[in-house]
Amino acid sequence: MKKVAVVTVNYNTDQDTHDFLASLEKAHTPNLQIEAIVVDNGSKEAFQLSAHEKKNHVVFIRSDSNTGFAGGYNMGIKRALSDRADYILIVNNDTLMDKNLIVELLAPFEKDKKIGVTVPKIYFAKGHEFHKDRYKKDELGKVFWYAGGYTDWANVKSIHRGVDQVDYGQYDRPEKVDFATGCCMCFKHEVLERVGLLDERYFLYYEDADLNERVKRAGYDIYYVPSAVLVHVNAASSGGAGNVLQDYFITRNRMLFGMTYAPLRTKIALIRESLRILFTGRPKQKQAIRDFYLGRFNKGTFFEKKEKIVHTAFENF
């Protein structure tokens, strides 16, 4: 019997985590052993498993500090590897699983040994679309958040195919893709053992893009599975203080990712752009560029001031 470890991370979003675990409990997983692993990533008030979740033997890991997306998931992945899981599924806690998601994500591995990672079709939850006013009532809940993806090397960005489009079957073909979102990625255990875990220098943003590149350069394929469906509940929660967080981590990590993997022409363009940001960028962007060149990664210097704002910004992480 194959063992699947499902790893999710909680950060001050307890109800999302309980809802996610409830959807996992309903999953159709014949002939599979499922291990749910919840990492509480330094929440202000420690997450508590319900009596029902404890009865279901959900594995709980508590971190005393916020270690970011990369650090939080790495704690869960390490536990999954030590428990000898055959497959490891990392998935955001602000999502709800279709009952067949797990079996559909596993199926391609048996057909093609080159496949190292599978990724599902992801919808915005009904009413959580970014532009929900533009859709008809019967289209809500069928708007793509992700339907495959690719890396735009000219601009050093990871692009979600189909985002904001209504699903009319246009992305229903299973296929190899260039980019799998960290919102939900399913790995063969051997892939993570070979290429390593998420790079904690990133802390938040671009860590999935970095892992994608290492997976591909190790000779594995990333495969989009449209029959596997996930609903992203809180995808529209952004703005406010979170923009400060994005200014810092996206700016710094885009430099780190691009200078590691991009073509030479793009690297030269990034250096020129970084110099412009130092003079004309927003305060957190300037701080991010300085930290990149000084090698201040992971949390960098973002948390050194305005701690109250930082905590607010992370509420929807």
Secondary structure, 3 states (H helix, E strand, C coil): CEEEEEEEEECCCHHHHHHHHHHHHCCCCCCEEEEEEEEEECCCCCCCCCHHHHHCCCEEEEECCCCHHHHHHHHHHHHHHHCCCCEEEEECCCEEECCCHHHHHHHHHHHCCCEEEEEEEEEECCCCCCCHHHCCHHHCCCEEEECCEEEECCCCEEEECCCCCECCCCCCCCEEECCCCCCEEEEEHHHHHHHCCCCCCCCCCCHHHHHHHHHHHCCCEEEEEEEEEEEECCCCCCCCCHHHHHHHHHHHHHHHHHHHHCCHHHHHHHHHHHHHHHHHCCHHHHHHHHHHHCCCCCCCCHHHCCHHHHHHHHHHC
